[in-house]
Structure formats: structure tokens, C-alpha cells
Amino acid sequence: MERVRAAIDDCDAVVALLDGTQVDDGTAWEIGYAYAKGKPVVGIRTDFRNAGDTTHGRVNAMIEGSCVAIVDNVDGVLNALGKLVSP
């Protein structure tokens, strides 16, 4: 746990894998911790199943609200991260 906390404290952004019928508990904790620390979180969800609270949501509303972007491929991750470092 301390290594994860230290890694998030030292990073500029977090990329989180959101696949599954619900987001992994550990990943959800990491997203929440990063969000609380003001670190941007980019989620990647390649899973076709709906895991949101509504028919339009892709993941749980709390996770969705904690991410600056949720994308469905690596190019989307790179694009979202590029927007974070662009002036």
C-alpha cells in the first residue's frame, strides 16, 4: 500500500484500466487517492459491457466523475495525456 501511495504521490497523472463488470476495488482506491491529491486520471475501458449506473454510463458515476477522460484505446490515452501537458 505504501508503494502505491508513494508512486501516485510522485506521478503527474494516472492511467487506470476500467475493464470488467465493475472497476477493480484496488483500482477504484487508486483513482480516489489520485483524485484527492489533485492528480488527473485517464481511464481506459475496452470492455463492451455496460458497467455504469445508467444505460449511458460506461462505469460507476464516482469513477467517471474522478476521471478527466475515459477512452477506449491506447491512442485515446496518448491523446488525453497530451492534452494534459499541452499549454
MIDOSE-1310 file (N, C-alpha, C; in nm, 2 decimals, decimal comma, always signed):
residues 87
merv	+0,08/-0,12/+0,00/+0,00/+0,00/+0,00/+0,09/+0,13/+0,00; +0,19/+0,12/+0,08/+0,28/+0,24/+0,09/+0,35/+0,27/-0,05; +0,39/+0,16/-0,12/+0,45/+0,18/-0,25/+0,35/+0,24/-0,35; +0,23/+0,20/-0,35/+0,13/+0,25/-0,44/+0,10/+0,40/-0,40
raai	+0,09/+0,43/-0,28/+0,07/+0,57/-0,23/+0,18/+0,66/-0,28; +0,31/+0,61/-0,26/+0,43/+0,69/-0,29/+0,43/+0,71/-0,45; +0,40/+0,60/-0,52/+0,40/+0,61/-0,67/+0,30/+0,72/-0,72; +0,18/+0,72/-0,66/+0,08/+0,82/-0,70/+0,13/+0,96/-0,66
ddcd	+0,18/+0,97/-0,54/+0,23/+1,10/-0,49/+0,34/+1,15/-0,59; +0,42/+1,06/-0,65/+0,53/+1,11/-0,73/+0,49/+1,12/-0,88; +0,38/+1,08/-0,92/+0,34/+1,09/-1,06/+0,27/+1,22/-1,10; +0,26/+1,24/-1,23/+0,19/+1,36/-1,28/+0,05/+1,33/-1,32
avva	+0,02/+1,20/-1,35/-0,11/+1,16/-1,39/-0,12/+1,01/-1,38; -0,24/+0,96/-1,37/-0,26/+0,81/-1,35/-0,35/+0,77/-1,47; -0,31/+0,65/-1,52/-0,39/+0,58/-1,63/-0,44/+0,46/-1,56; -0,58/+0,44/-1,56/-0,64/+0,34/-1,49/-0,72/+0,25/-1,59
lldg	-0,70/+0,12/-1,58/-0,78/+0,02/-1,66/-0,91/+0,00/-1,59; -1,02/+0,02/-1,66/-1,15/+0,02/-1,61/-1,24/-0,10/-1,66; -1,17/-0,20/-1,72/-1,25/-0,31/-1,77/-1,30/-0,40/-1,66; -1,41/-0,47/-1,70/-1,47/-0,57/-1,61/-1,62/-0,52/-1,58
tqvd	-1,69/-0,61/-1,51/-1,83/-0,57/-1,48/-1,84/-0,46/-1,38; -1,73/-0,44/-1,31/-1,72/-0,32/-1,22/-1,57/-0,30/-1,21; -1,53/-0,18/-1,18/-1,39/-0,14/-1,17/-1,33/-0,22/-1,05; -1,21/-0,27/-1,06/-1,14/-0,34/-0,96/-1,13/-0,26/-0,83
dgta	-1,15/-0,31/-0,72/-1,15/-0,24/-0,59/-1,02/-0,16/-0,57; -0,91/-0,23/-0,60/-0,78/-0,16/-0,58/-0,76/-0,04/-0,68; -0,81/-0,06/-0,80/-0,80/+0,04/-0,90/-0,89/+0,16/-0,86; -1,01/+0,13/-0,80/-1,10/+0,23/-0,76/-1,04/+0,31/-0,64
weig	-0,96/+0,24/-0,55/-0,90/+0,31/-0,45/-0,79/+0,41/-0,50; -0,71/+0,35/-0,60/-0,60/+0,43/-0,66/-0,66/+0,56/-0,73; -0,77/+0,54/-0,80/-0,84/+0,66/-0,86/-0,88/+0,76/-0,76; -0,94/+0,71/-0,65/-0,99/+0,80/-0,55/-0,87/+0,88/-0,48
yaya	-0,76/+0,80/-0,46/-0,65/+0,87/-0,39/-0,59/+0,97/-0,49; -0,57/+0,94/-0,61/-0,52/+1,03/-0,71/-0,60/+1,15/-0,72; -0,73/+1,13/-0,73/-0,83/+1,24/-0,74/-0,82/+1,33/-0,61; -0,81/+1,28/-0,50/-0,80/+1,35/-0,37/-0,67/+1,44/-0,37
kgkp	-0,56/+1,38/-0,43/-0,43/+1,45/-0,44/-0,42/+1,55/-0,56; -0,53/+1,56/-0,63/-0,53/+1,66/-0,75/-0,46/+1,61/-0,87; -0,44/+1,48/-0,88/-0,37/+1,42/-0,99/-0,48/+1,38/-1,10; -0,46/+1,42/-1,22/-0,55/+1,38/-1,33/-0,55/+1,23/-1,35
vvgi	-0,67/+1,17/-1,37/-0,68/+1,03/-1,40/-0,74/+1,01/-1,54; -0,68/+0,93/-1,62/-0,73/+0,90/-1,75/-0,77/+0,75/-1,74; -0,90/+0,72/-1,77/-0,94/+0,58/-1,76/-0,94/+0,52/-1,90; -0,91/+0,40/-1,91/-0,92/+0,33/-2,04/-1,02/+0,21/-2,02
rtdf	-1,12/+0,20/-2,10/-1,22/+0,09/-2,09/-1,24/+0,03/-2,23; -1,19/-0,09/-2,25/-1,21/-0,16/-2,38/-1,32/-0,26/-2,37; -1,37/-0,28/-2,25/-1,48/-0,38/-2,23/-1,61/-0,33/-2,29; -1,68/-0,41/-2,36/-1,80/-0,37/-2,43/-1,92/-0,37/-2,34
rnag	-1,91/-0,44/-2,22/-2,02/-0,44/-2,13/-2,04/-0,31/-2,06; -2,17/-0,28/-2,03/-2,21/-0,16/-1,96/-2,18/-0,19/-1,81; -2,11/-0,10/-1,75/-2,08/-0,12/-1,60/-2,12/+0,01/-1,53; -2,20/+0,10/-1,59/-2,23/+0,22/-1,53/-2,36/+0,22/-1,45
dtth	-2,40/+0,33/-1,39/-2,52/+0,34/-1,31/-2,64/+0,36/-1,40; -2,62/+0,41/-1,52/-2,73/+0,43/-1,62/-2,70/+0,36/-1,75; -2,79/+0,36/-1,84/-2,77/+0,29/-1,97/-2,66/+0,37/-2,05; -2,64/+0,49/-2,02/-2,54/+0,57/-2,09/-2,40/+0,57/-2,03
grvn	-2,40/+0,54/-1,90/-2,27/+0,54/-1,83/-2,18/+0,42/-1,86; -2,06/+0,44/-1,87/-1,96/+0,33/-1,90/-1,91/+0,27/-1,78; -1,90/+0,34/-1,67/-1,85/+0,29/-1,54/-1,93/+0,36/-1,43; -1,91/+0,32/-1,31/-1,97/+0,38/-1,19/-1,96/+0,53/-1,20
amie	-2,06/+0,61/-1,16/-2,06/+0,75/-1,16/-1,95/+0,81/-1,08; -1,91/+0,76/-0,97/-1,80/+0,81/-0,89/-1,67/+0,80/-0,96; -1,65/+0,69/-1,03/-1,53/+0,67/-1,11/-1,53/+0,76/-1,23; -1,64/+0,77/-1,30/-1,65/+0,85/-1,41/-1,62/+1,00/-1,38
gscv	-1,67/+1,04/-1,26/-1,65/+1,18/-1,22/-1,51/+1,21/-1,17; -1,44/+1,11/-1,14/-1,30/+1,12/-1,10/-1,20/+1,12/-1,21; -1,24/+1,09/-1,33/-1,15/+1,08/-1,45/-1,16/+1,21/-1,53; -1,05/+1,26/-1,58/-1,06/+1,37/-1,67/-1,10/+1,32/-1,81
aivd	-1,08/+1,19/-1,84/-1,13/+1,13/-1,97/-1,14/+0,98/-1,95; -1,23/+0,92/-2,02/-1,24/+0,78/-2,03/-1,24/+0,75/-2,18; -1,14/+0,67/-2,22/-1,12/+0,64/-2,36/-1,13/+0,49/-2,38; -1,12/+0,45/-2,51/-1,14/+0,31/-2,54/-1,02/+0,24/-2,61
nvdg	-0,91/+0,32/-2,62/-0,79/+0,26/-2,69/-0,67/+0,34/-2,65; -0,55/+0,28/-2,68/-0,42/+0,34/-2,64/-0,40/+0,48/-2,71; -0,45/+0,50/-2,83/-0,44/+0,63/-2,89/-0,52/+0,73/-2,81; -0,63/+0,69/-2,76/-0,71/+0,78/-2,68/-0,64/+0,82/-2,55
vlna	-0,57/+0,72/-2,49/-0,49/+0,75/-2,37/-0,38/+0,85/-2,40; -0,31/+0,83/-2,51/-0,20/+0,92/-2,55/-0,25/+1,06/-2,58; -0,37/+1,07/-2,65/-0,43/+1,20/-2,68/-0,47/+1,27/-2,55; -0,53/+1,20/-2,46/-0,57/+1,26/-2,33/-0,45/+1,31/-2,25
lgkl	-0,35/+1,23/-2,25/-0,23/+1,27/-2,17/-0,16/+1,39/-2,24; -0,16/+1,39/-2,38/-0,11/+1,50/-2,45/-0,18/+1,63/-2,42; -0,31/+1,62/-2,40/-0,38/+1,75/-2,37/-0,35/+1,80/-2,23; -0,31/+1,71/-2,14/-0,27/+1,75/-2,00/-0,14/+1,82/-2,00
vsp	-0,05/+1,79/-2,09/+0,08/+1,86/-2,09/+0,09/+1,97/-2,19; -0,01/+1,99/-2,28/-0,01/+2,10/-2,38/-0,04/+2,23/-2,31; +0,03/+2,34/-2,35/+0,00/+2,47/-2,29/-0,14/+2,52/-2,33
